[in-house]
């Protein structure tokens, strides 16, 4: 009898702790989102007011040291392949959140840089399709079969002019992806190799010179399970969890469809047509009940970031012999007497501290089959608060891709294509985005090395063609 009472008390206590953790996590995420949004608004208002009240007595000609590719694509270093910076989950590209930069201004380090705005919560597949049309131009085509299967429109945003419409094997690109953005680029390269874009029969994997991953999500993350993904299948949501609150908030945001707000920030689900103008009140109820929408079809980012979801994606992705690969794996944990724990308290962003602690103590449920053969909990305990360090090194599951550990950058020069070079960096998942001051000197060291590698150490050799000579 007393044992039954004790068991019930323990269960109530566990449920209470779970609800408290959910409340704290939700509050921290909400406050951080509000902080980012209000910072962007404040920055824009400040700029407008300065322009309004500043009345110079004489005409001033502004001279720019560097033109970006977006500002004048025809006059900026046409011989240099552009570098494309691809944001991660909840991220944004140029033109969103006013003058705020997801990459904290890193795009200003080179004359030819593109920062596309992709769906912040849409699936890896959908974002890869969006990235292609952002570069080449035209209307985003998600594919007829995929669109029917997932219950959304086949066509999306229209790009009247591609941001790099000449993109092909003779005009390839460098890609730098943060977090889920790195996996988006890998999926896009595979689509190019598979000639998966209707009307573009000449695409190939050689349209990509290099892929650099900054805290890249290659092999999934145990954080998805803490946030609410069921570890049994890696895709469905627990009834009460952080992701359920996120799901409700996103549905309401898209349903309200406030034009100026969505122009400022968009989760990327416009092709699911969740606006009140299209589905009405009963359509909203249907979405909230889980009968329709992206969260029902599982065509959104979180299922792709579970270990099972990542393995499913990795089954069809290759590491190509003519492409250069480099990854930075971040870590905010260390071993203390054989136990994995956060390496710093003050050094971890408040948004991530609880998750760093939880992920460092991760154990796979004993009553659930492991996600792959040879799985060990200890391999997944080092993390940066969002991703496990093992996931960020190089594609490992279900097949380990060619790789080489780098202690210092000079160790991998000259670089060889078709190999994943990887190195570890002390820091959390958001150290190198949004806030440049927080990363300090490390910010410049990391991004300078990335841009220098793209410009000096990574290139595709071509045989010189002499007059009246043709190479076969």
Secondary structure as the mmCIF struct_conf table of DSSP 4:
data_model
#
loop_
_struct_conf.conf_type_id
_struct_conf.id
_struct_conf.beg_label_comp_id
_struct_conf.beg_label_asym_id
_struct_conf.beg_label_seq_id
_struct_conf.end_label_comp_id
_struct_conf.end_label_asym_id
_struct_conf.end_label_seq_id
HELX_RH_AL_P HELX_RH_AL_P1 UNK A 2 UNK A 53
BEND BEND1 UNK A 57 UNK A 58
BEND BEND2 UNK A 65 UNK A 65
TURN_TY1_P TURN_TY1_P1 UNK A 69 UNK A 71
TURN_TY1_P TURN_TY1_P2 UNK A 73 UNK A 74
BEND BEND3 UNK A 75 UNK A 76
TURN_TY1_P TURN_TY1_P3 UNK A 78 UNK A 79
BEND BEND4 UNK A 80 UNK A 80
HELX_LH_PP_P HELX_LH_PP_P1 UNK A 81 UNK A 82
STRN STRN1 UNK A 83 UNK A 86
TURN_TY1_P TURN_TY1_P4 UNK A 89 UNK A 90
TURN_TY1_P TURN_TY1_P5 UNK A 94 UNK A 95
BEND BEND5 UNK A 96 UNK A 97
TURN_TY1_P TURN_TY1_P6 UNK A 98 UNK A 99
TURN_TY1_P TURN_TY1_P7 UNK A 102 UNK A 105
HELX_RH_3T_P HELX_RH_3T_P1 UNK A 106 UNK A 109
BEND BEND6 UNK A 110 UNK A 112
STRN STRN2 UNK A 113 UNK A 114
BEND BEND7 UNK A 120 UNK A 121
STRN STRN3 UNK A 122 UNK A 122
HELX_RH_AL_P HELX_RH_AL_P2 UNK A 124 UNK A 136
STRN STRN4 UNK A 138 UNK A 141
HELX_RH_AL_P HELX_RH_AL_P3 UNK A 144 UNK A 150
TURN_TY1_P TURN_TY1_P8 UNK A 151 UNK A 151
BEND BEND8 UNK A 152 UNK A 152
BEND BEND9 UNK A 154 UNK A 154
STRN STRN5 UNK A 155 UNK A 159
BEND BEND10 UNK A 160 UNK A 161
TURN_TY1_P TURN_TY1_P9 UNK A 163 UNK A 166
STRN STRN6 UNK A 168 UNK A 168
TURN_TY1_P TURN_TY1_P10 UNK A 169 UNK A 170
STRN STRN7 UNK A 171 UNK A 171
STRN STRN8 UNK A 173 UNK A 178
TURN_TY1_P TURN_TY1_P11 UNK A 179 UNK A 179
HELX_RH_AL_P HELX_RH_AL_P4 UNK A 180 UNK A 193
TURN_TY1_P TURN_TY1_P12 UNK A 194 UNK A 195
BEND BEND11 UNK A 197 UNK A 197
TURN_TY1_P TURN_TY1_P13 UNK A 198 UNK A 199
TURN_TY1_P TURN_TY1_P14 UNK A 201 UNK A 202
HELX_RH_3T_P HELX_RH_3T_P2 UNK A 205 UNK A 207
STRN STRN9 UNK A 208 UNK A 214
BEND BEND12 UNK A 215 UNK A 215
BEND BEND13 UNK A 218 UNK A 219
TURN_TY1_P TURN_TY1_P15 UNK A 222 UNK A 222
HELX_RH_AL_P HELX_RH_AL_P5 UNK A 223 UNK A 227
TURN_TY1_P TURN_TY1_P16 UNK A 228 UNK A 228
STRN STRN10 UNK A 229 UNK A 229
TURN_TY1_P TURN_TY1_P17 UNK A 231 UNK A 233
BEND BEND14 UNK A 234 UNK A 236
STRN STRN11 UNK A 237 UNK A 237
HELX_LH_PP_P HELX_LH_PP_P2 UNK A 238 UNK A 238
BEND BEND15 UNK A 239 UNK A 241
HELX_RH_AL_P HELX_RH_AL_P6 UNK A 242 UNK A 256
HELX_RH_AL_P HELX_RH_AL_P7 UNK A 259 UNK A 264
BEND BEND16 UNK A 268 UNK A 268
HELX_RH_3T_P HELX_RH_3T_P3 UNK A 270 UNK A 272
HELX_RH_AL_P HELX_RH_AL_P8 UNK A 276 UNK A 288
TURN_TY1_P TURN_TY1_P18 UNK A 289 UNK A 290
BEND BEND17 UNK A 291 UNK A 293
HELX_RH_AL_P HELX_RH_AL_P9 UNK A 294 UNK A 297
TURN_TY1_P TURN_TY1_P19 UNK A 298 UNK A 298
STRN STRN12 UNK A 300 UNK A 300
HELX_RH_AL_P HELX_RH_AL_P10 UNK A 301 UNK A 305
BEND BEND18 UNK A 306 UNK A 306
HELX_RH_AL_P HELX_RH_AL_P11 UNK A 307 UNK A 314
TURN_TY1_P TURN_TY1_P20 UNK A 315 UNK A 316
TURN_TY1_P TURN_TY1_P21 UNK A 321 UNK A 322
STRN STRN13 UNK A 324 UNK A 331
STRN STRN14 UNK A 333 UNK A 336
TURN_TY1_P TURN_TY1_P22 UNK A 337 UNK A 338
STRN STRN15 UNK A 339 UNK A 342
BEND BEND19 UNK A 343 UNK A 343
BEND BEND20 UNK A 345 UNK A 345
TURN_TY1_P TURN_TY1_P23 UNK A 346 UNK A 347
BEND BEND21 UNK A 348 UNK A 348
TURN_TY1_P TURN_TY1_P24 UNK A 350 UNK A 352
HELX_RH_AL_P HELX_RH_AL_P12 UNK A 353 UNK A 360
TURN_TY1_P TURN_TY1_P25 UNK A 361 UNK A 361
TURN_TY1_P TURN_TY1_P26 UNK A 366 UNK A 367
BEND BEND22 UNK A 368 UNK A 368
BEND BEND23 UNK A 371 UNK A 372
TURN_TY1_P TURN_TY1_P27 UNK A 373 UNK A 374
HELX_RH_3T_P HELX_RH_3T_P4 UNK A 377 UNK A 380
STRN STRN16 UNK A 383 UNK A 383
BEND BEND24 UNK A 385 UNK A 387
STRN STRN17 UNK A 388 UNK A 388
HELX_RH_AL_P HELX_RH_AL_P13 UNK A 389 UNK A 393
BEND BEND25 UNK A 394 UNK A 394
BEND BEND26 UNK A 397 UNK A 399
HELX_LH_PP_P HELX_LH_PP_P3 UNK A 400 UNK A 402
STRN STRN18 UNK A 403 UNK A 405
BEND BEND27 UNK A 407 UNK A 408
HELX_RH_3T_P HELX_RH_3T_P5 UNK A 409 UNK A 412
BEND BEND28 UNK A 414 UNK A 414
TURN_TY1_P TURN_TY1_P28 UNK A 417 UNK A 418
STRN STRN19 UNK A 420 UNK A 426
BEND BEND29 UNK A 427 UNK A 427
TURN_TY1_P TURN_TY1_P29 UNK A 429 UNK A 432
BEND BEND30 UNK A 433 UNK A 434
HELX_RH_AL_P HELX_RH_AL_P14 UNK A 436 UNK A 439
TURN_TY1_P TURN_TY1_P30 UNK A 440 UNK A 440
HELX_RH_AL_P HELX_RH_AL_P15 UNK A 441 UNK A 452
HELX_RH_PI_P HELX_RH_PI_P1 UNK A 453 UNK A 457
TURN_TY1_P TURN_TY1_P31 UNK A 467 UNK A 468
#
